[in-house]
Amino acid sequence: MKIKTIAMLEIAIVLCLVFLVALPAITAASEIYERGPLDIFGNANEDDTIDMRDTTYIKLAIFGKKLKTDLADANHDGKVSMLDVGQTKLIILGKEKKLTYIDIFGEAETVNKPIKRLVNMGYFGPRVTRTLGARDILVATSGEPYPYQPIFYPVISKLLGVGNAFHGCDYEMILSLKPDAVQTNFEMNRFAIESLPQKRIHQEKLPGIPLISLNMREPDVLPKNLRTYGYILDKEKEADEFIDWFEGHANKIKARTEGLSKDKRPKVLLGWWGPGGRICSCVCPGNRIDQVITLSGGRNIADEIIGPDSPHYKKSSIDLDVEWLVEQNPDFIIKSVSGGKGLTGYEIDDQSEVVTARREILNLPELAHVDAVKKDHVYMVDNSLVGGGGAFPIGAAYLGKVLHPDLFEDIDPQAIHQEYVDKFCYIDFDVYEQGVFIYPPLV
């Protein structure tokens, strides 16, 4: 009897250990929107922060007790020594004079601290800079779309425009502004493949000026990049606050939709809106807006023809064949409208233009027999909510309410949206009374 009891106890202990080992994997699987490792030199143990555990790790690495990770070289001088312990302590105290991080190209870049004058050529970069409470360090943007959005960007809209890599940079003007750093518009993963030559041009034309190139658009890596950006701008606390908000709402929505089978996910055609056509424009699977479709419980209609091995995977958009589109018979057609088009956004209160644009889609004869049109499931959504820059949970909440009203019955997209505006936009704006963000409006 005693032997049997001991055997049962051993089995119970083994089962508990198996459960404890499996638990982190279960947790990780249920929360995909998480910070990830911090790509800053000084983060020796490669977790999501820099603290005294990193100084301990570096000391152990020096004595051969731990692996000398690349990030253990805190001062980025090519070797791991006690100087790196000192640099890491300075980072922890917020007193470092230089900080080296890994940019979107996988290259080490060093910025001088503190940054007091920043030229930001990003499409979403200035928005994220404001999110972290660092709006006052901006001295110039790329220009478009900011001058056309004085309500959403009352301060940033008045800054000089210096262009960007894809619309021509005014390098002389940038140099005349004497910035401490220049943030580029290489803000999403495909630029890491396509735009390295343009980065080299920036380096040649802006000698001695540190470049900041971080992914500010794709939601699956945004928390990690915002954490890095927080260290660069000395806004770690503000970055943590925003990441907590972002992950909290994203994971709450994910809990509603992650278990949906393929046949429970409505087929969605989501693409850019453009007058006179482009009805067949569809965002490519894997890209940032496709992630909004997935999180909100939809299925990108282009999933049928574009997989991870396709050259179109994670690209911006693709124009689909009309006949093929009709055969696929999407349940919903959603068009993303960029700011400055006069249809949607914070600057627009009059719905007449967006009503006309939507009617144009509904009246297309080639789509007359598509379910999305027959059931009046055609929506226009403002790109600011789905395109990047941290508004991802807002866009997913709006679309989730459209695609799965029952699943999202107790989720109020406008409340999430208002919370974002109040906490992170530094403007006086009521999303319940102002702006046009989705049309037809939610009931």
N, C-alpha and C positions, 0 to 999 in steps of 0.2 A: 504493500500500500504506500509505503514511504517512497519507494523507487518511482511508482506511478505518479505521485504528487510532484516529485522533483522534475520528472519528465514533462508533465503538464506545465509547470512553471517555466521551464526552459523554452517550451514552444511559445508560451505567452510573451516571453521576453523577446524572442526572435521576431514574432509578429509585430510587436511594438516598434522594434528597430526598423523593420521594413517600412512601417507606416511613416516613421519619422524621416527616413531617407526619401520617401516618395513625396512627402508633404511640400518641400520647396518646389518640386516640379509641378505639382498640382496648382500651387499658388501662382507660379510663373505663367502657366498656361491660361490662367483666368485674368491676367492683367498684362496685356501686351503693351499698353501705353505707360512705360516706365522709363526712368532716367537713363539707365545704362552707364557704362564706365565713362569717367570724366577724362577727356583727352588733353590733359594739361600736364606738362612736365613738373613733377613734384608729387603727382598722384602715384606713388611708387607701388602701392598694392592694388592699383587698377580697380578701385571701387567707384562710387559716384560722388566722392568728396575728398577734400584734402584736410587732414587732421593729424594729430600726434601719432596715430597709428602708422602714418607714412614715414615720419621721422624714425620711429622704431624699426620699420621695415628697412629703411636705407642703412641704418647701423648694422642690422643683421646681414644685409647683402654685402656690406663692406667686409665683414668677417666670414663670408662664405656660408652663412646659415640660411640665406634666402637667395632666390634667383635675382640677378641684376636685370630688372625690367628696363625697357627703354625709358619709361617715365620716371624711373628712380634718379635719372640724371637731371635733377631739378634745374640746374643752371645751364643745362644744355652745352656743356663744354667737352663732351665726348668721353667722360669718365665719371664713375660714381665714387664720391669721396665725402668727407665731412663738410665740404663746402655746400654740398647738396642738402645736408641736414639744415644748415643755416638758411639756405634759400627757401626751403620748405617752411621753416618756422616763420620767415618773413611773410610768406603767402598766407599762412594761417592768421597772422596778425594784421594782414592787409597793408603791409608796409614795404612790399617788394617794389623795386625800381624797374624791373623787367619781368615779363611773363611770357613763356613759350608754350604754344598750344599747337595741336595738329588741325590743319584746315581741311576743307572739303576735298582737296586734292590729295590728302594724305601726307602733306608736307608740313614740316615744322616752321612756324612763323613766330617771331618775337616782337612783342609790342612794348613800348616804353610806358611806364605808369607814373602818375595817373593820366588818363586820356581826358583832356579838357576841350579839345576841338576835333570834331569828327565830321568828315565828309562821308555821307552815306548814299551810295549809288544803287542800293538794293531796291527792288520793287516792294518787298515787304520789310526790308531792314529798318527804315525809319519808324514804321509802325511798331516793330518789336522793341526798338530803342525806347520809344515812348512807354511801352508796356512795362519796362523795367524802371521807369521813372527817371530816365536820362535824356529826356527831350532837350534840355537846355545845352547840352554839349554839341548838338547838331549845328553845323554852319552852312551846309548845303545838302541837297538831295539830287537825284537824277533829273528831277523835273516831273514830267508826267508820271502818275496821275495827280500828284499832290496839289498843284495850283488850282485844279478843278474841284477840289473838295474842301473848301474853307470851313464848312460846318464840322466835318469829322476831324479835320486837321487845322484848327484855327491858328496855330503857331507855325507848324511845319509847312503849311501851304504858302507862307510868305518867304520862305528861304530861297536862296539862289538855286537855279538848276544847272548842273554841270554835265548832264548826259550820263550815259553808261556804256558798257562794252558793246552793246548791240545797236545803239543809236548815236554813236559818236561821243567821245569824251572831250571836254574842254580842259586839257591838261594844264594849260597856262593859268586858267582861272583857279584850278585846284591848287596849284603851287602857290598862287598869290594869297590863298586863304590860310597858308601855313598850318595845315592840319597836323595833329599828332598821329593820326591814322586815317586810312581810307577804307571804308567797307565797300566791297564789290557787290555786283548783282549776280554773282555765281552762288545762287541760293538753293539749288536743288541738284539731286544726284547726277542727272544727265550732264550737267555742266562739268562735273568731275572728269567725264570722259571726253567732252567736246571742247572745253574752253581753256585748257592749260596754255596753249599758245597765246591766248588773249591775256592771261595772267602775266606771262612773260613780257608782253608789251606794256602792261601797267607798271611792272617793275622797272622797265627801261625808262619809261616816261616820267615816273615818279620816284626818282632815286632817293634812297634813304627814308622813304615814308613807309611805315609798316602797313601791310594789307590784312584786312579781316575778311575771310571768305568762309561763311558757315551756312549750313542748310537751314533756311528760315521758312521753308514751304511745306515739306513733307512731314505729316503728323507723327509717323512712327518713330522718327528720330529727332523731332523738335525738342522734347524735354532735355535730351542729352546736350543738344547744341545750345539751348538757352542757358543751361547750367554753365557751360564754358563761357558763353557771352557774359553771364553775370560776373564771373571772375575777371574777365577782361575789363569790364566797365566799373568794377568795384560795387556791383549790385547783386551780390550773392543772395542776400535776404529777400530782395524783391523777386529774383528769379525763382527761388524756392516757393514763394507765395503763389506766383503764377502757375508754376508746375503743379502744385497741389490742387489748384483750381482746375487746371486742364485735365490732369489724370483722374481727378475725382469724377467729373462729369463724363469723360470719355469711357471710363470703366463702368459707370452706372448704366450707360447706354449699351455698352457691349454685353453686359449681363442679360439684357433683354433680347438681344438678337443673335448671339453667338451660337445658340442651339438650333437655329432655324435650318431646316433641310433645304436643298436646292429648290424643290417644288413649292416651298413655302415663301420663297423669296421672289417677289415680283420682278419681271424683266424691265430694266430701266435703260432708256436712251438718254444719256446726259451729255450734252455738248455745249459748245459756245454758241451764243446767239449772234446772228448777223443778218441785217436786212437783205432781202432779195435772194434768200437761199440759205445754204449751209445747214439745212434741216437735218442732213445726214451726218453732220459732224458729231463725233462721239469721243469722249475721253478714253484714253487707252488704259487697259487693265494694268494695275500695279502703280499707277501714278497717284498723286496726292488727292485728286478729286474722286478717283475710283475708290480710295480708302473711305471717303465719306459715304459713298453708295453702300459699300460693304458694311460699315458700322451701323448705318441706319436700317439695315435689313433688306437691302435690295440686291439685285444681281445685274451687273453690267452686261448689256446685250452683246458687247464685243468679246466677252469671255469665250464665246463659241469659236472664235477664229484667232484670238491672240492669247498665247500662253507665255510662260516665262522664257521660252527659247526663241520667241519671235523678236525680230529687230524692232518691232513697234512697242514691245512691252516697256512700260514706264515712260513712254514718250508722251507728249502733250495730248494730241488728238489724231484721229484718223477719219477720213470721209468714207462712209460706207456706201455700198451700192444700194440704190433705192429699192430695187426688186428684192434683194436679199433682206433688207430691213423690213419690208412689208411681210415677207415670209416669216420672219422671226416674231412679228406681231408683238411689239413691246406693250407692256401693261401701263407704263408711264413714260411720258416724254417731259424731260426737265431741261430747260435752257439756262445756262449761267450767263449773266449779263455783267460785263465789266463796268467799273466806275467811269463816269464821263460820257456814257452813252445817252444819258438823259431819261433812262427808264426806271432804274432802281437805285437804291442806296440811301445814305444818310442825307444827301443833298436834295432828295426828291420827295415831295408830298403829293403831287398831282399824279394820279394813276392813269391818266388818259393815254399816255404813250405806251405804257406796258400793256394796257388793254388792247391797243391796236396791234402791237407786236404778237401777242398771244393769238389774236383772231387770225392773223396772217398764217400762223401754223395750222390752226383748226380748219382753215378754208383751203388748204392745199389738197387738190383732187387726188393726188397719188397716195395720200394718207387717210382717205375717207373711210376705209374699211379696217383700219388699225384700231385695236381695242383702246389704246390710250386716247384716241380722238373720239371714238364712239362713246366712251364712258366719261368724257370730259376730264381726263386725267393728264392735262397738259399744264405745266407750271413754269413760271419764270422765277429764278432765284438770284439774288445779288451775289456776285463773285466774291465779295469781301467776306462772306460767310463760309465759303467752301474752298477758296483758292490757296489758303495758307496763312502764315503769320500768327497762328494761335487761335483763330476763331473756329477751328475744326469741330469742337463739341457743339457749338451753336448751330452750324450747318447741319450736322448729323441729327440734332434734335428736331429741327424744322422738317427735314426730309423724313425722319422716322415717324413724325406725326402724320405726314402725308401717306407714307407707304403702309404703316401699321398703326392706325389710330387706336386700336384696342390695346396693343402692347405699350403704347406711349400715353395712355389715358391720363396717368398721374404726372406726366412730365410736361412742364410748361416751357417751351422754347423761348418765349419772350422774357420769362423770368431769368433764364440763364443768360440771355442776350443782355438784359438790363444790368445784371450783376457784372458782366464783363465791361460794359460801358462805364459803370460807376466806379469800379475798382481799378481799371487799367487804361482808360482812355483819356481821363482828365478833361472831360467835357460835360456840359450840362445838356443832357439829351434824353428824351423819353421815347423809348422804342415802341411803346403802346400808342403814342399819339403822333409821332413824327417818323418820316422815312417810309420807304417802300422796300421790303426785303424779300418777300415772297408773294407771288400773285398766281392764282387767287389767294387772298389772305386766309389764314387758318380760321376755322370756325370755332 
